[in-house]
Amino acid sequence: MLATVARAAIADSGAPYDADVVGAIDAVAVVRLFQDSGFPAPFGRQRNLPDALARRIGARPRRLLYGPVGGNSPQMLVNLLMDDIAAGRHDVALIAGCEAIRTQSRAEKAGIELDWSEDSPSDPETLGPETRLVSRHEMAHGIALPVNVYPLFENALAHHYGRDPVAHRQAIGRLMARFTAVAARNPFAQLPVERSAEELITPTDENRYIGYPYTKYLNSNMFVDQAAALLLMSVATADRLGVPLDRRVFLHGSADTHDHILVSSRIDYHSSPAIRIGAAHALAEAGVNVAQLTHIDLYSCFPSAVEIAADAIGLDHDDPRGLTLTGGLPYSGGPGNNYSLHAIAEVAWRCRAQPGSFGFVFANGGYLTKHSFGVWSTTPRPFTRTDPATYQREIDAMPAPTLDERPEGPGRIETFTVVHDRGRPAFAIVIGRLDANGHRFLAQIHDSPEALIDTPAIGRPVTVRPTDTVNLARLA
């Protein structure tokens, strides 16, 4: 899959001789696979995917880079490699990524044994140790799987918008119905089916709750076979290789930021200072504002990611330009770390079709944790990348609430979700504040968690106590 899209990207450059382009590639970067991001690899691992890709297309790069965990990584890798190209450290870089989870899942169910393992003479370069995105305390309370975490943001948003829970579910249904309409027109979508808002939000046997308020149709679709690739090069190299002017798309602005890493350390659960600051920086670097954007793709693993990003960037949820170019992760697909590579490819095509227009990509990693931004256009513009540390300092300086790991006494719900098992309420995850001192706490509710469904719960009083395993809360 990686080789197929790499060859397609090389051909798409329009250069007269593919072999010349392949020979000029001096860096190959591959987006990290799901199986190397903490998920199983039942059919074996590959020691050096960038090397495996380079050998298949006949390239001999001097740099083989394997990206970090995070859905922000495609745009982040672009930002890093564009900086290297602008500084003369590389001439041509190939970035590719894929997932074959659908085939993997079907083979496992059918009892088919496959061998996807592949050795290489060396390990690829990485960008250093992975950031630990979750603490043991969070993990103990169920704050680990994205399907449990993004609903925490969603329920906080309902309260922030002043909506009752039913009205808010209807609003996210309308938002994501527009995404399904885009996916239905996308020839590369895994689920090209247009659905109504009611279909998306109504719990059924097929569309059961996963983590309230999200039904299955509002969750990312893991089970895809999809790949994407980008070819980056300097203008001088493009001239030498004969890349036509009408094939060239330039990165005008970029940014990379992160919110406070741990979910339990966030300033609140309805906003993202890092998205606000990162998007503003990327747009300012490009010299454009939100109104001048034509093509927009916001990372869309869950509806709350779209809403929080739109709010931070200054986009209406029903913006007539649309908030996705692909249909998004639940419907178009592209899960794991690679979705935004598909978004960037779409932006490139659309900018070419409307020369002079601007495209914007927002990529997200973790639990609305790490963010990368790109502003694209066909108009030539020298690329400069500001050190992200210069604007990250403002985010890092924002105070986080104190977390009490062994809370006891009365408190109030700050946000929550009800985790379901096969469509039935299993338990609630609660993030709350103690009445005595305002300290934040994590807890679970095991007694009648369904009492929190479709009823106003943010600010509701609870009593909490620690145990040897988790903190337990009861509705007061």
Residue pairs with C-beta under 8 A, 6 or more apart in sequence:
1 98
1 100
1 225
1 226
1 227
2 30
2 49
2 52
2 53
2 56
2 96
2 97
2 98
2 227
2 229
3 53
3 56
3 57
4 227
5 96
5 98
5 227
5 228
5 229
6 53
6 56
6 57
6 94
6 96
6 229
7 18
7 57
8 229
9 94
9 96
9 229
9 230
9 231
10 18
10 21
10 22
10 57
10 94
10 231
11 18
12 231
12 247
13 21
13 231
13 241
13 243
13 247
14 243
14 244
14 246
14 247
15 21
15 241
15 242
15 243
16 242
17 241
17 242
19 58
20 241
20 242
21 92
21 231
21 241
22 57
22 58
22 59
23 59
23 60
24 91
24 92
24 233
24 237
24 241
25 54
25 59
25 61
25 92
25 93
25 94
26 61
26 62
26 63
26 90
26 91
26 92
26 93
27 61
27 62
27 63
27 64
27 65
27 81
27 84
27 90
27 92
27 93
27 94
28 50
28 51
28 53
28 54
28 59
28 61
28 63
28 64
28 65
28 93
28 94
28 96
29 50
29 65
29 66
29 67
29 77
29 81
29 93
29 94
29 95
29 96
30 49
30 50
30 53
30 65
30 66
30 67
30 95
30 96
30 97
30 124
31 67
31 73
31 74
31 77
31 95
31 96
31 97
31 98
31 337
31 338
31 341
32 66
32 67
32 68
32 69
32 73
32 336
32 337
33 49
33 98
33 99
33 336
33 337
34 99
34 101
34 222
34 335
34 336
34 337
35 41
35 45
36 45
36 66
37 69
37 336
37 337
38 69
41 116
42 104
42 108
43 104
43 107
43 113
43 114
43 115
43 116
43 117
44 115
44 116
44 117
44 118
45 116
45 117
46 52
46 116
46 117
46 118
46 120
47 118
47 119
47 120
47 123
48 64
48 66
48 120
48 121
48 122
48 123
48 124
49 66
49 124
50 61
50 64
50 65
50 66
50 124
51 64
51 120
51 121
51 122
51 124
52 118
52 120
53 59
53 94
53 96
54 60
54 61
54 64
59 94
61 94
63 90
63 125
64 122
64 124
64 125
65 77
65 124
65 125
65 126
65 127
66 124
66 125
66 126
67 73
67 74
67 76
67 77
67 97
67 126
67 127
67 337
68 126
68 127
68 130
68 131
69 130
69 133
69 337
69 365
69 366
70 76
70 337
70 365
70 366
70 369
70 370
71 299
71 301
71 336
71 337
71 338
71 339
71 340
71 363
71 364
71 365
71 366
72 256
72 299
72 340
72 363
72 364
72 365
72 370
72 371
72 372
73 337
73 363
73 365
73 372
74 95
74 97
74 337
74 338
74 339
74 340
74 341
74 343
74 344
74 363
74 372
75 254
75 340
75 344
75 361
75 363
75 372
75 373
75 374
76 256
76 363
76 370
76 372
77 95
78 95
78 230
78 232
78 251
78 254
78 344
78 374
79 251
79 254
79 255
79 256
79 372
79 374
79 385
80 385
81 90
81 93
81 95
81 232
82 232
82 251
82 254
82 383
82 385
83 383
83 385
84 90
84 93
85 91
85 93
85 232
85 233
85 234
85 383
86 234
86 382
86 383
86 384
86 385
88 234
91 233
91 234
91 236
91 237
92 231
92 232
92 233
92 234
92 237
93 231
93 232
93 233
94 229
94 230
94 231
94 232
95 229
95 230
95 232
95 341
96 227
96 228
96 229
96 230
96 341
97 227
97 228
97 229
97 337
97 338
97 341
98 226
98 227
98 228
98 338
99 224
99 225
99 226
99 227
99 334
99 335
99 336
99 338
100 225
101 222
101 223
101 224
101 225
101 335
101 336
102 190
102 223
102 224
102 225
103 225
104 114
105 223
107 113
107 114
131 261
131 366
131 370
132 261
133 261
133 262
133 366
133 367
133 369
134 143
134 144
134 262
134 263
134 367
135 262
135 264
137 264
137 403
137 405
137 442
138 144
138 262
138 263
138 264
138 442
140 469
140 470
141 429
141 442
141 443
141 444
141 470
141 471
142 148
142 419
142 427
142 429
142 444
143 149
143 152
143 263
143 264
143 367
143 429
143 442
146 220
146 301
146 302
146 367
147 210
147 211
147 214
147 219
148 211
148 417
148 419
148 429
149 263
149 367
150 211
150 214
150 301
150 302
150 304
150 305
150 367
150 368
151 211
151 212
151 213
151 214
151 302
151 304
151 417
152 263
152 269
152 415
152 416
152 417
152 429
152 431
153 269
153 270
153 302
153 304
153 305
153 308
153 368
153 415
154 168
154 172
154 213
154 214
154 302
154 303
154 304
154 307
154 417
155 165
155 212
155 213
155 415
155 416
155 417
155 457
155 458
156 268
156 269
156 270
156 414
156 415
156 458
157 168
157 269
157 270
157 304
157 307
157 308
158 164
158 165
158 168
158 213
158 458
159 270
159 415
159 456
159 458
159 459
160 270
160 271
161 168
161 171
163 171
164 456
165 213
165 453
165 454
165 455
165 456
165 457
166 454
168 213
169 201
169 213
169 454
170 197
170 201
171 317
172 200
172 201
172 213
172 218
172 303
172 307
173 196
173 197
173 198
173 200
173 201
174 197
174 318
175 303
175 306
175 307
175 317
175 318
176 197
176 200
176 217
176 218
176 303
176 328
176 330
177 194
177 195
177 196
177 197
177 199
177 200
178 318
178 322
178 323
178 324
179 300
179 323
179 324
179 327
179 328
179 330
179 331
180 193
180 194
180 195
180 200
180 327
180 331
181 194
181 327
182 322
182 324
182 325
182 326
182 327
182 328
182 331
182 332
183 189
183 191
183 192
183 193
183 194
183 326
183 327
183 328
183 331
183 332
184 192
184 193
184 194
184 327
185 192
185 327
186 192
186 326
186 327
186 332
188 226
188 326
188 332
188 342
189 326
189 327
189 331
189 332
189 333
190 221
190 223
190 224
190 225
190 226
190 331
190 332
190 333
191 221
191 330
191 331
191 332
191 333
192 327
192 331
193 331
195 217
199 207
199 217
200 207
200 215
200 217
200 218
201 213
201 215
201 217
201 218
202 215
203 209
203 215
203 423
205 423
206 216
207 215
207 216
207 217
208 215
208 216
208 420
208 422
208 423
209 215
209 418
209 420
209 423
209 425
210 216
210 219
210 420
211 417
211 418
211 419
211 420
212 417
212 418
212 420
212 425
212 452
212 453
214 302
214 303
217 330
218 302
218 303
218 330
219 302
219 330
220 301
220 302
220 329
220 330
220 335
221 329
221 330
221 331
221 333
221 335
222 335
222 336
224 333
224 334
224 335
226 333
226 334
226 338
226 342
227 338
228 334
228 338
228 341
228 342
228 344
228 345
229 341
229 345
230 341
230 344
230 345
230 348
233 241
233 243
235 248
235 380
238 248
246 352
246 355
246 378
247 352
248 378
248 380
249 347
249 348
249 351
249 352
249 376
249 377
249 378
250 376
250 377
250 378
250 379
250 380
250 381
250 383
251 374
251 375
251 376
251 383
252 285
252 286
252 287
252 288
252 358
252 375
252 376
252 377
252 379
252 381
252 383
253 281
253 282
253 283
253 284
253 285
253 286
253 287
253 288
253 373
253 374
253 375
254 282
254 285
254 372
254 373
254 374
254 375
254 385
255 277
255 278
255 279
255 281
255 282
255 285
255 371
255 372
255 373
255 386
255 388
255 391
256 278
256 370
256 371
256 372
256 373
256 388
257 274
257 275
257 277
257 278
257 281
257 370
257 371
257 388
257 391
257 392
257 395
258 274
258 369
258 370
258 371
258 392
258 395
259 266
259 267
259 272
259 273
259 274
259 275
259 368
259 369
259 371
259 395
260 266
260 267
260 395
260 396
260 398
260 400
261 366
261 369
263 367
264 403
264 431
264 440
264 442
265 400
265 401
265 403
266 400
267 273
267 398
267 399
267 400
267 401
269 414
269 415
269 431
270 308
271 308
271 311
271 312
272 308
272 309
272 312
272 368
272 371
273 312
273 394
273 395
273 398
274 371
274 392
274 395
275 308
275 309
275 312
275 313
275 362
275 368
275 371
276 312
276 313
277 391
277 394
277 395
278 371
278 372
278 373
278 391
279 309
279 312
279 313
279 362
279 373
281 373
281 386
281 391
282 360
282 373
282 374
282 375
283 289
283 290
283 360
283 375
285 375
285 384
285 386
286 358
286 375
286 377
286 381
288 358
288 375
290 313
290 314
290 315
292 358
293 321
293 358
293 359
293 360
293 375
294 321
294 350
294 354
294 357
294 358
294 359
295 321
295 325
295 346
295 347
295 350
295 351
295 354
295 357
295 358
295 359
295 360
295 376
296 315
296 319
296 321
296 322
296 323
296 324
296 325
296 359
296 360
297 323
297 324
297 325
297 326
297 340
297 343
297 346
297 347
297 359
297 360
297 361
297 362
298 305
298 306
298 309
298 310
298 313
298 315
298 323
298 324
298 362
299 305
299 306
299 309
299 329
299 339
299 340
299 343
299 362
299 363
299 364
300 306
300 323
300 324
300 328
300 329
300 330
301 329
301 330
301 335
301 339
301 364
302 330
304 368
305 364
305 368
306 317
306 323
306 328
307 317
308 368
309 315
309 362
309 364
310 316
310 317
310 319
310 323
313 362
315 323
317 323
324 332
325 343
325 346
325 347
325 350
326 332
326 334
326 339
326 342
326 343
326 346
329 335
329 339
332 342
333 339
334 341
334 342
337 365
339 363
340 361
340 363
340 372
343 361
343 363
344 361
344 374
344 376
347 359
347 360
347 361
347 374
347 376
348 359
348 376
350 357
350 359
351 357
351 358
351 359
351 376
351 377
351 378
352 378
355 378
355 379
356 377
356 378
356 379
357 377
357 378
358 375
358 376
358 377
359 375
359 376
359 377
360 373
360 374
360 375
360 376
361 373
361 374
361 376
362 371
362 372
362 373
363 371
363 372
363 373
363 374
364 370
364 371
365 371
365 372
401 433
401 438
401 439
401 440
402 437
402 438
402 439
402 440
403 439
403 440
403 441
403 442
404 434
404 439
404 440
404 441
405 441
405 442
405 466
405 471
406 466
406 471
407 432
407 434
407 439
407 441
407 443
407 464
407 465
407 466
407 471
408 464
408 465
408 466
409 434
409 435
409 436
409 463
409 464
410 434
410 435
410 436
410 461
410 462
410 463
410 464
410 476
411 432
411 433
411 434
411 435
411 441
411 461
411 462
411 463
411 464
411 473
412 432
412 433
412 435
412 459
412 460
412 461
412 462
413 430
413 431
413 432
413 457
413 458
413 459
413 460
413 462
414 431
414 432
414 433
414 440
414 458
415 430
415 431
415 458
416 428
416 429
416 430
416 431
416 445
416 452
416 457
416 458
417 428
417 429
418 425
418 426
418 427
418 428
418 449
418 450
418 452
418 453
419 425
419 426
419 427
419 428
419 429
419 449
420 426
425 449
425 450
425 453
426 449
427 444
427 445
427 446
427 449
428 444
428 445
428 449
428 452
429 442
429 443
429 444
430 442
430 443
430 444
430 445
430 462
430 473
431 440
431 441
431 442
432 440
432 441
432 443
432 462
432 464
432 473
433 439
433 440
433 441
434 440
434 441
434 464
435 461
441 464
441 471
442 470
442 471
443 462
443 464
443 470
443 471
443 472
443 473
444 470
444 471
444 472
444 473
445 452
445 462
445 472
445 473
445 474
445 475
446 472
447 474
448 475
451 475
452 475
460 475
460 476
461 475
461 476
462 473
462 474
462 475
462 476
463 473
463 474
463 476
464 471
464 472
464 473
464 474
465 471
465 472
466 472
